[in-house]
Amino acid sequence: MKRHVGIIVHRTRREAWEFATKVISWLDERDIGVRLDLISSQRLGLPSLGCSAAEFETTELVITLGGDGTILTAARLVAPCGVPILGVHMGRFGFIAETHPEDLFTTLELALRGEVAVEERLMLHAEVFRGDELVYSQVGLNDALVKSGISQMLQLRTWLGGAPFATYPADGIIIATPTGSTAYALSAGGPLVMPTVNALILVPICPHTLSARPMVVPGDETIGIEVQSDEEGMIFAVDGVDPFALLSGDEIRVRRAEYVTHLLVQERTSFYRKVRNRYLYGERLNE
């Protein structure tokens, strides 16, 4: 049976599109079929290679060409199929995508021989209930965000372990996975968490209280949030896409998803190295 590899390309980055054609040629020379997501197939002028999310199940792995955002897109598409993702870093910062374009073909050879480690990353499942009605449901790899409009403070009541925990007067709340601990949650003062840890992280955004601190809870907990404000412009979003308008009284429930993202990683110690190199962790900055 013919082997297939999936490719998902950044929507607007020209260098990613140009590099995609090289990857397709490399695979074609080795008689390996290519599956593209529908948008990538249209942009590349290869509609015959376009496929639905379910059809990625027939691929051995999926290559993402872009940055971390492209990996988040791929995770929503292929994580339910259990297909591993090989992220190529063609973005500005990039923490999840660790393979550089010049190293891709060497890494790809190893991956196709099964010689690259696969790491499981916890995903979260977020739901919004309006009364008894489920009005929103989404799965993500990085985080779920409750956010106020401009210059508005929210009152957000939280539950942990099925019991009331705290009410935060804040600009919002982030519920992050360990993978997402290096993203928005970090900017809001949350901790760095090793990405293979089974945990969820609750981080209030600019809380108007001295007692509010980020919380790391077991990954099997459900985190509940009730919106007690009646402000305009309140939103909820998972992995920063498709924001959903919240109303006072809406109840949000975030828990671990039923499936995980499988990432191809070159070294299991690379997370610590990236933390040190990207954030100058533990370094003293001289003027």
Summary of the structure (lengths in Angstrom):
residues: 287
radius of gyration: 20.1
end to end distance: 60.5
largest distance: 61.7
contacts: 934
relative contact order: 0.15
helix: 26%
strand: 37%
